[in-house]
Amino acid sequence: MFDFLQKLFRPQRAKAQAPWRAVKLTPGQAKRHARWVEQRVFLNWLGPYYKAYHLRKGGAAGSRGLRVELLAEKGRRGALLFYDPSIGPGNFRHFFEHLGERLLAQGYHRACADRGTRRGAGHTEITLKQLFKPNPTDCPHTGHCNQRFGLITIDLVAVDGAPFFIRLASNAVFDPCFTPARPFEELLSNLLDAPPADADAQARIREFHDTF
């Protein structure tokens, strides 16, 4: 798995990369997604992914439950939320969209939503990418532009048509005109820390399991 991830993130030749194009939900998809949100189906996975992140961070992750891997680079923090067959591709796509919606409540706006295709050695990777930028407001204490958690990207990566993971990453802006970026752990808490799903939300998993 580690070797495959290395190949997946390794830069590819330009000719293997199809142009990115903007994507938007159809009216039917938007209506179905609104019903998914209204019925709070997302509660089936917010808390479990949050728990899996802390288990991985603490070195106690096991073979049971949802799987999360950490991303840590200079100026960039993040997490990979791996797909599990119990979720279903339809729910996973709804979950991807909903993470972006939850980020809007953190003082962000969605700058773009794109789809890209990359063909590698023996596989085809499709990525849905959402880029979020902090709303242009100044910090009342410093007068600097408040970057909150930095620039945020949320990607859904599918390989050969099957969901693989959602990548949530924050990129800090290092410029004296901006406030320091707040910790990624705080962002993750704001997005994922939620009560467990009730019986009704659990019963809705099958309804959205296969199709978006």
C-alpha positions as CSV (number, residue, x, y, z in Angstrom):
1,M,0.0,0.0,0.0
2,F,2.8,2.4,0.9
3,D,4.5,1.8,-2.5
4,F,1.2,2.5,-4.3
5,L,0.7,5.7,-2.4
6,Q,4.2,6.8,-3.4
7,K,3.4,6.1,-7.0
8,L,0.1,7.9,-6.7
9,F,1.6,11.1,-5.4
10,R,4.7,11.0,-7.6
11,P,4.7,13.8,-10.3
12,Q,3.6,12.5,-13.7
13,R,4.5,13.6,-17.2
14,A,2.2,16.4,-18.4
15,K,0.8,14.4,-21.3
16,A,-0.7,11.9,-18.8
17,Q,-2.6,14.6,-17.0
18,A,-6.0,15.7,-18.5
19,P,-7.0,19.3,-18.1
20,W,-8.8,20.2,-15.0
21,R,-12.4,21.3,-15.5
22,A,-15.0,22.9,-13.2
23,V,-17.7,20.6,-11.7
24,K,-21.1,21.5,-10.3
25,L,-23.8,19.3,-8.8
26,T,-26.8,18.7,-11.1
27,P,-30.2,19.8,-9.7
28,G,-31.0,16.2,-9.0
29,Q,-27.7,15.6,-7.1
30,A,-28.1,18.8,-5.1
31,K,-31.6,17.8,-4.1
32,R,-30.5,14.3,-3.0
33,H,-27.5,15.7,-1.2
34,A,-29.7,18.2,0.7
35,R,-31.9,15.3,1.9
36,W,-28.7,13.4,3.0
37,V,-27.7,16.4,5.1
38,E,-31.1,17.0,6.4
39,Q,-31.3,13.4,7.7
40,R,-27.8,13.8,9.3
41,V,-26.4,10.7,7.7
42,F,-22.9,12.4,8.0
43,L,-23.0,11.6,11.8
44,N,-22.2,8.0,10.9
45,W,-18.6,9.0,10.0
46,L,-17.7,12.4,11.5
47,G,-16.9,11.0,14.9
48,P,-15.4,7.7,13.8
49,Y,-12.9,9.5,11.4
50,Y,-12.1,11.9,14.2
51,K,-11.4,9.0,16.6
52,A,-9.3,7.2,13.9
53,Y,-7.2,10.3,13.4
54,H,-6.3,10.5,17.1
55,L,-5.6,6.8,17.3
56,R,-3.2,7.1,14.3
57,K,-1.6,10.2,15.7
58,G,-1.1,8.4,19.0
59,G,0.3,5.3,17.4
60,A,-2.5,3.2,18.6
61,A,-4.4,2.6,15.3
62,G,-5.5,-1.0,14.7
63,S,-6.9,-3.0,11.9
64,R,-10.5,-2.4,13.0
65,G,-12.6,0.7,12.3
66,L,-12.0,3.5,9.8
67,R,-8.4,4.2,8.6
68,V,-6.7,7.5,8.6
69,E,-3.1,8.5,7.6
70,L,-1.4,11.7,8.6
71,L,0.2,14.3,6.2
72,A,2.9,16.5,7.6
73,E,5.2,18.7,5.4
74,K,6.7,22.1,5.8
75,G,3.7,24.5,5.9
76,R,1.2,21.8,5.1
77,R,-0.7,19.6,7.5
78,G,-3.4,17.1,6.6
79,A,-5.0,13.7,6.8
80,L,-6.1,11.0,4.4
81,L,-9.6,9.6,5.3
82,F,-9.6,6.2,3.6
83,Y,-12.7,4.8,2.0
84,D,-14.3,1.8,3.7
85,P,-16.8,-0.5,1.8
86,S,-19.3,-0.2,4.7
87,I,-19.7,3.5,3.8
88,G,-20.6,3.0,0.1
89,P,-19.5,5.2,-2.8
90,G,-22.7,7.3,-2.7
91,N,-22.3,8.2,1.0
92,F,-18.6,8.9,0.5
93,R,-19.3,11.4,-2.2
94,H,-21.9,13.1,0.0
95,F,-19.4,13.1,2.9
96,F,-16.8,14.8,0.6
97,E,-19.4,17.5,-0.3
98,H,-20.5,18.0,3.3
99,L,-16.9,18.5,4.6
100,G,-16.8,21.5,2.2
101,E,-20.1,22.8,3.6
102,R,-18.9,22.5,7.1
103,L,-15.7,24.4,6.2
104,L,-17.9,27.4,5.0
105,A,-19.0,27.8,8.7
106,Q,-15.3,28.3,9.6
107,G,-15.1,31.6,7.8
108,Y,-14.1,30.3,4.3
109,H,-15.5,30.5,0.8
110,R,-15.1,27.9,-1.9
111,A,-12.8,29.4,-4.5
112,C,-13.2,26.5,-7.0
113,A,-14.4,22.9,-7.5
114,D,-12.6,21.0,-10.2
115,R,-12.2,17.5,-11.6
116,G,-9.0,16.1,-13.0
117,T,-8.0,12.7,-14.5
118,R,-4.5,11.2,-14.5
119,R,-3.6,8.0,-16.2
120,G,-0.6,6.2,-14.7
121,A,1.0,2.8,-15.0
122,G,-1.9,0.4,-14.9
123,H,-4.4,2.7,-13.2
124,T,-6.6,5.8,-13.8
125,E,-6.9,8.3,-11.0
126,I,-9.8,10.7,-10.9
127,T,-9.7,13.6,-8.4
128,L,-12.4,15.9,-7.3
129,K,-10.8,19.0,-5.7
130,Q,-12.3,21.8,-3.7
131,L,-10.2,24.8,-2.8
132,F,-11.2,27.1,0.1
133,K,-9.8,30.5,0.9
134,P,-10.4,32.4,4.2
135,N,-12.9,35.3,3.9
136,P,-10.9,38.6,3.7
137,T,-11.2,39.9,7.2
138,D,-8.6,41.5,9.5
139,C,-7.6,40.3,12.9
140,P,-8.9,42.9,15.5
141,H,-5.8,42.4,17.6
142,T,-3.1,42.8,15.0
143,G,-4.8,44.4,12.0
144,H,-3.2,41.6,9.8
145,C,-5.3,39.6,7.4
146,N,-6.8,36.6,9.3
147,Q,-5.8,33.5,7.4
148,R,-7.5,31.2,10.0
149,F,-6.2,27.8,9.1
150,G,-4.5,28.8,5.9
151,L,-5.6,27.6,2.4
152,I,-7.7,24.5,2.6
153,T,-8.0,21.7,0.0
154,I,-10.4,18.8,0.1
155,D,-9.9,16.1,-2.5
156,L,-11.7,13.0,-3.3
157,V,-9.5,10.5,-5.1
158,A,-10.8,7.5,-6.9
159,V,-8.7,4.8,-8.6
160,D,-10.1,2.9,-11.5
161,G,-13.6,4.1,-10.6
162,A,-13.5,3.1,-7.0
163,P,-13.3,5.6,-4.1
164,F,-9.9,5.5,-2.4
165,F,-9.6,8.4,0.1
166,I,-10.5,12.0,0.9
167,R,-7.5,14.2,1.5
168,L,-8.0,17.2,3.8
169,A,-5.0,19.5,3.9
170,S,-4.2,23.0,5.2
171,N,-1.4,25.1,3.6
172,A,-0.2,28.0,5.8
173,V,0.6,31.4,4.2
174,F,4.0,32.6,5.4
175,D,3.7,36.4,5.0
176,P,4.0,39.2,7.6
177,C,0.7,40.6,6.3
178,F,-1.2,37.5,7.6
179,T,-1.8,36.2,11.0
180,P,-0.1,32.8,11.9
181,A,-2.2,29.8,10.8
182,R,-4.2,28.2,13.6
183,P,-3.4,24.5,14.3
184,F,-4.7,21.8,12.0
185,E,-5.9,19.8,15.0
186,E,-8.3,22.7,15.8
187,L,-9.6,22.7,12.2
188,L,-10.2,18.9,12.4
189,S,-12.0,19.2,15.7
190,N,-14.3,21.9,14.3
191,L,-15.1,19.7,11.2
192,L,-15.2,16.2,12.7
193,D,-15.9,16.3,16.4
194,A,-19.6,15.4,16.5
195,P,-22.0,13.2,18.5
196,P,-22.6,9.6,17.4
197,A,-25.3,8.8,14.8
198,D,-28.7,7.9,16.2
199,A,-30.7,4.9,15.0
200,D,-32.5,6.9,12.2
201,A,-29.2,8.2,10.8
202,Q,-27.8,4.7,10.8
203,A,-30.8,3.3,9.0
204,R,-30.3,5.9,6.2
205,I,-26.9,4.5,5.2
206,R,-28.3,1.9,2.8
207,E,-30.6,4.5,1.1
208,F,-27.5,6.5,-0.1
209,H,-25.0,3.6,-0.2
210,D,-24.5,3.1,-3.9
211,T,-25.5,6.2,-5.8
212,F,-24.9,9.9,-5.4
